[in-house]
Amino acid sequence: MRRINCERYPCHFPEQDCSLCFCPFYPCMEERTNGRIDERGEWFCQDCFVVHCPDTVAMVVDALMIGEAVSDVWKKVESLL
């Protein structure tokens, strides 16, 4: 799902899946996602390629909907990196 009327679209990359507009793992602090600490010392994830990839979104949403803990879902995401 894309929200092309969003003033921030694409906040990560064109054709992203916007179902998870706010990352449930923020701040993951995982540089393998292309995130990084910015000049203010805050986690910056604009270059993250993980949470808006359609296959990853589907897996995360499915897992959260059946009640899996966010930390357990993050472990699944990490295995994809």
N, C-alpha and C positions, 0 to 999 in steps of 0.2 A: 504494500500500500504506500502510495506517495501522496504527500500533501503539497502539491505544487503551488497552492495559494499561500503557503507559509512564507513569511518574509525572510526566513532563514534558509529556505530550500535552495540548493542542497547544502545542508550544514556540514556534510562529510564528503559525499561524492554523488555525481549524477546517477539517477536510477536506483538510489538507495531505498530500502524499506524503512518507512518512518513509523512503523507500529510501535517501536520503543523510542519515542521522542526523547525521553529522559532515560539515560542508562541506569539500569538497576544495580550496576556494579560500580558506579562512580563513587569515589575515585579508586580505580582498580590498581593504579600504580604499576601497571605491567607495560613495560616499554616495547614488548613484542607486538602490542596492538598499534604501534606508531604513536601512542600518547607520550607525553613528556612533561617534565616540570618546567613551567614558564619562568620568565624573568621576575615575576612577583612571588615565585615559590609555590604556585598553585598548579594542580594537575590540569593539563591542557590536552583535550582529546579530540580536537577538530580533525586530526589526521587519522583517527582510529578507523580501521576497516572492518571491525568485528561485529559490533552490535547492529549495524544497519544492513548486513548481508542477509538476504532473504532466508537462506538455509539456517543460519544461526538464529535469526529472529524466530523462526518456526520452532526450533528446538527449545529456545529459552521460554517462549510463551507457553508451549505445551507443558514444560516442566513446572513452571510457576503455577499454571492453572490447576495442576494436580496436587499442588501443595508442597513441592520440593523446596527446601531451604535455599535461599539465594546463594549461600556459600557453597552448597552442593552443586547448584547449577553453574556457578563460576568455575568449579573444578572441571566440569564437562567442557566449558568454553575454552579453558586453558589447554585441554587436550587437543583442541583444534588448531592451536597456534603453532 
